[in-house]
């Protein structure tokens, strides 16, 4: 069941305004048939201390990842998850979370890997909702199974893997490192290298990557900056070129993937979810340091 779009997103000039909703828009439509709300946080326990009424929790670590293979769940497991959360294939799904929507954007990106047609992000996420002192609930909703179909995951359109990146080094591929500057250059000005990426053997960045930290696209209150301000930050990039984004775990880069694809309208942008946690530990993977 299609749900109307948020007119404020159109007024804001987003390239794909149907993918972004405001807290005011969502608040006015809670309980609408065909609308499901998902909270996905870095700290999944935040859901327990108050969430948007009717929202279900999806834990990015426990729910979206295969328990054995370093990969996402398959189509059968995703369908089972959707059934458990009461989400139908034709539902409009609005996702929000903490950390300026890092993991909410990551969860949305996974929804897109499975081709869920109408999935949107709450501008500002949990911070925006709580900051406006909107209604919250402690109740965990119990929705009925929807018979969500088993859909094969598409790893080609929105996702990229390390071997392809290695082969493309030195080509026209646009690579964006969305981590903080100290992570990009390979050192932490306030402490040892291990403080940048715990568990990663080497620091630095993928050769040829440009540094555009994810946070330059949002205000301190977690909402998106004005489109013209965001566009200026990415002005040196070609919106039609093959583009990949990465961070440490794929969460911050999922946020930038969303910015590029749905706020600015980049046509070919993919997320490298292996990110530096994989690249910095990979044998013989080339790295660069410094600006």
C-alpha positions as CSV (number, residue, x, y, z in Angstrom):
1,X,0.0,0.0,0.0
2,X,1.6,3.2,-1.2
3,X,2.0,6.1,1.3
4,X,2.2,9.7,0.2
5,X,5.6,11.5,0.1
6,X,6.7,14.1,2.4
7,X,6.3,17.5,0.6
8,X,9.0,19.1,2.8
9,X,11.6,16.8,1.2
10,X,10.6,18.0,-2.2
11,X,10.9,21.6,-1.1
12,X,14.3,20.8,0.3
13,X,15.5,19.9,-3.2
14,X,16.5,16.3,-2.5
15,X,17.2,14.4,-5.7
16,X,14.9,11.6,-4.6
17,X,12.6,13.2,-2.0
18,X,10.4,10.1,-1.7
19,X,13.2,8.4,0.2
20,X,13.3,11.0,3.1
21,X,10.7,11.9,5.7
22,X,10.6,14.4,8.5
23,X,9.6,13.8,12.1
24,X,6.5,15.9,11.6
25,X,5.4,13.9,8.6
26,X,6.0,10.6,10.3
27,X,4.3,11.7,13.6
28,X,1.1,12.6,11.6
29,X,1.0,9.1,10.0
30,X,1.8,6.7,12.7
31,X,-0.7,3.8,12.6
32,X,-1.5,4.2,8.9
33,X,-2.1,0.9,7.3
34,X,0.9,-0.1,5.1
35,X,3.3,2.0,7.1
36,X,6.0,0.3,9.3
37,X,8.6,2.0,11.4
38,X,12.0,0.4,12.2
39,X,14.5,1.5,14.7
40,X,18.1,0.3,14.0
41,X,20.8,1.7,16.4
42,X,24.5,1.1,17.1
43,X,23.3,0.5,20.7
44,X,20.3,-1.7,20.2
45,X,19.3,-1.3,23.9
46,X,18.2,2.3,23.2
47,X,15.0,0.9,21.9
48,X,14.2,-0.4,25.4
49,X,14.3,3.1,26.9
50,X,11.7,4.5,24.6
51,X,11.0,4.3,20.8
52,X,8.6,5.7,18.3
53,X,5.2,4.2,19.0
54,X,4.6,1.1,16.9
55,X,8.3,0.8,15.8
56,X,10.0,-2.5,15.7
57,X,13.7,-3.1,16.4
58,X,16.1,-4.5,13.9
59,X,19.6,-5.2,15.4
60,X,22.1,-4.7,12.6
61,X,24.5,-7.2,14.2
62,X,22.2,-9.9,15.4
63,X,19.4,-9.7,12.7
64,X,21.1,-8.8,9.4
65,X,24.4,-10.8,9.6
66,X,24.8,-14.5,8.8
67,X,25.7,-16.3,12.1
68,X,28.6,-18.2,10.5
69,X,29.7,-16.6,7.2
70,X,31.0,-13.0,7.2
71,X,28.1,-11.9,5.1
72,X,24.5,-10.8,5.3
73,X,21.6,-13.2,5.8
74,X,20.1,-14.8,2.7
75,X,16.7,-14.3,1.1
76,X,15.0,-17.0,3.2
77,X,16.3,-15.5,6.5
78,X,15.4,-12.0,5.4
79,X,11.9,-13.1,4.6
80,X,11.6,-14.7,8.0
81,X,12.9,-11.5,9.7
82,X,10.3,-9.5,7.8
83,X,7.6,-11.9,8.9
84,X,8.7,-11.7,12.5
85,X,8.5,-7.9,12.4
86,X,5.2,-7.8,10.6
87,X,6.6,-6.1,7.4
88,X,4.9,-6.9,4.1
89,X,6.7,-6.7,0.7
90,X,4.5,-3.7,-0.3
91,X,4.8,-1.8,3.0
92,X,6.3,1.6,3.2
93,X,9.2,1.2,5.7
94,X,10.6,4.2,7.6
95,X,13.9,3.5,9.3
96,X,15.6,5.6,12.0
97,X,18.3,5.3,14.6
98,X,21.1,6.8,16.7
99,X,24.5,8.1,15.6
100,X,22.9,10.4,13.0
101,X,21.4,7.4,11.3
102,X,24.6,5.5,10.6
103,X,23.1,2.1,11.3
104,X,19.7,3.1,10.1
105,X,21.2,3.9,6.7
106,X,23.0,0.6,6.8
107,X,19.8,-1.3,7.5
108,X,18.1,0.7,4.7
109,X,20.9,-0.3,2.4
110,X,20.4,-4.0,3.3
111,X,16.7,-3.6,2.6
112,X,17.7,-2.4,-0.9
113,X,19.9,-5.4,-1.4
114,X,16.7,-7.4,-1.2
115,X,14.8,-5.0,-3.5
116,X,12.3,-3.7,-1.0
117,X,10.7,-1.0,-3.1
118,X,9.6,1.6,-0.6
119,X,12.0,2.2,2.2
120,X,12.7,5.7,3.6
121,X,15.0,7.3,6.2
122,X,13.8,9.6,9.0
123,X,15.8,12.8,8.6
124,X,17.7,13.3,11.9
125,X,16.8,9.9,13.2
126,X,16.3,9.2,16.8
127,X,18.0,12.5,17.8
128,X,15.4,14.5,15.8
129,X,12.4,12.6,17.3
130,X,13.6,12.9,20.8
131,X,14.8,16.4,20.4
132,X,11.3,17.5,19.4
133,X,9.9,15.6,22.4
134,X,7.6,13.6,20.3
135,X,5.6,10.6,21.7
136,X,7.6,7.5,22.7
137,X,6.6,4.1,23.8
138,X,8.0,1.2,25.7
139,X,5.6,-1.3,24.2
140,X,7.0,-3.9,21.8
141,X,4.4,-4.4,19.1
142,X,3.4,-7.9,18.1
143,X,2.5,-7.8,14.4
144,X,1.2,-10.8,12.5
145,X,3.2,-12.6,9.8
146,X,2.8,-11.1,6.4
147,X,4.0,-13.9,4.2
148,X,7.0,-11.9,2.9
149,X,8.4,-13.6,-0.2
150,X,11.9,-15.1,-0.4
151,X,13.8,-12.7,-2.6
152,X,17.4,-13.3,-3.8
153,X,19.8,-10.7,-2.5
154,X,21.3,-8.4,-5.2
155,X,25.0,-7.8,-4.4
156,X,25.8,-6.1,-7.7
157,X,23.9,-2.8,-7.8
158,X,24.6,-1.4,-4.3
159,X,27.6,-3.4,-3.0
160,X,31.2,-3.8,-4.0
161,X,33.9,-6.3,-2.9
162,X,37.7,-6.0,-2.3
163,X,38.8,-7.9,-5.4
164,X,37.0,-5.5,-7.7
165,X,38.5,-2.6,-6.0
166,X,42.0,-4.0,-6.3
167,X,41.5,-4.5,-10.0
168,X,40.2,-1.0,-10.4
169,X,42.9,0.9,-8.6
170,X,44.3,3.6,-10.9
171,X,41.2,3.6,-13.1
172,X,38.4,6.2,-13.3
173,X,36.7,4.6,-10.3
174,X,35.8,7.3,-7.7
175,X,36.7,6.1,-4.1
176,X,35.5,8.1,-1.2
177,X,36.8,7.6,2.3
178,X,34.1,8.9,4.7
179,X,36.1,8.4,8.0
180,X,37.6,11.2,10.0
181,X,40.8,12.9,8.7
182,X,43.1,11.2,11.2
183,X,41.7,7.8,10.2
184,X,42.3,8.7,6.5
185,X,45.9,9.8,6.9
186,X,46.8,6.9,9.1
187,X,47.4,8.3,12.5
188,X,45.6,9.6,15.5
189,X,46.8,13.0,16.7
190,X,45.6,12.3,20.2
191,X,46.9,8.7,20.7
192,X,48.4,5.6,19.1
193,X,47.4,4.2,15.8
194,X,45.4,1.4,17.4
195,X,43.0,4.0,18.7
196,X,41.9,4.7,15.2
197,X,40.7,1.2,14.3
198,X,41.0,-1.4,17.0
199,X,41.7,-4.8,15.7
200,X,43.0,-3.5,12.3
201,X,46.7,-4.2,11.7
202,X,47.4,-1.2,9.4
203,X,46.2,2.3,9.2
204,X,45.8,4.6,6.2
205,X,43.5,4.6,3.2
206,X,42.9,2.9,-0.1
207,X,45.2,4.4,-2.8
208,X,43.4,7.0,-4.8
209,X,40.6,7.5,-2.3
210,X,39.6,11.1,-1.5
211,X,38.7,12.1,2.0
212,X,35.2,13.5,2.6
213,X,34.1,12.8,6.1
214,X,30.5,11.7,6.4
215,X,29.7,14.3,9.1
216,X,30.1,17.2,6.6
217,X,26.6,16.4,5.3
218,X,24.7,16.8,8.6
219,X,24.2,19.4,11.2
220,X,25.0,18.8,14.9
221,X,21.3,17.8,15.4
222,X,21.8,14.9,12.9
223,X,19.6,16.4,10.2
224,X,20.8,16.8,6.6
225,X,22.4,20.0,5.7
226,X,21.0,22.1,2.9
227,X,21.3,20.4,-0.5
228,X,23.5,23.2,-1.9
229,X,25.9,22.9,0.9
230,X,26.2,19.2,0.5
231,X,26.5,19.5,-3.3
232,X,29.4,21.9,-2.9
233,X,31.3,19.4,-0.8
234,X,31.1,16.8,-3.5
235,X,31.5,19.3,-6.4
236,X,34.8,17.7,-7.6
237,X,33.1,14.3,-8.2
238,X,31.2,13.2,-11.3
239,X,27.7,12.1,-10.3
240,X,27.6,9.8,-13.3
241,X,30.8,8.0,-12.7
242,X,31.2,4.6,-10.9
243,X,31.6,5.6,-7.2
244,X,32.3,3.6,-4.1
245,X,32.3,4.6,-0.4
246,X,33.9,3.0,2.6
247,X,34.6,3.6,6.3
248,X,35.6,1.1,9.0
249,X,32.6,-1.2,9.1
250,X,30.3,0.1,6.4
251,X,27.9,2.1,8.6
252,X,29.2,5.6,8.1
253,X,29.7,4.8,4.4
254,X,26.1,3.6,4.1
255,X,25.1,7.1,5.4
256,X,27.2,8.7,2.6
257,X,25.9,6.2,0.1
258,X,22.4,7.4,1.0
259,X,23.5,11.1,0.7
260,X,25.1,10.5,-2.7
261,X,22.3,8.4,-4.2
262,X,19.1,10.0,-2.8
263,X,20.1,13.5,-1.7
264,X,22.4,14.4,-4.6
265,X,21.3,11.8,-7.2
266,X,24.5,10.0,-8.0
267,X,23.6,7.3,-10.5
268,X,26.2,4.6,-9.8
269,X,27.3,4.6,-6.1
270,X,28.0,1.4,-4.1
271,X,29.0,0.7,-0.5
272,X,32.1,-1.3,0.3
273,X,30.8,-2.8,3.5
274,X,34.1,-4.8,4.1
275,X,35.6,-1.3,4.5
276,X,38.9,-0.7,6.4
277,X,38.2,-3.6,8.8
278,X,38.8,-5.9,5.8
279,X,41.3,-3.8,3.7
280,X,43.5,-2.9,6.6
281,X,43.9,-6.6,7.5
282,X,44.1,-8.1,4.0
283,X,47.5,-9.6,3.0
284,X,49.3,-7.5,0.4
285,X,46.4,-5.0,0.1
286,X,48.1,-1.7,-0.9
287,X,47.6,1.3,1.3
288,X,48.4,5.0,1.3
289,X,49.1,7.3,4.2
290,X,49.1,11.1,4.5
291,X,46.9,13.6,2.7
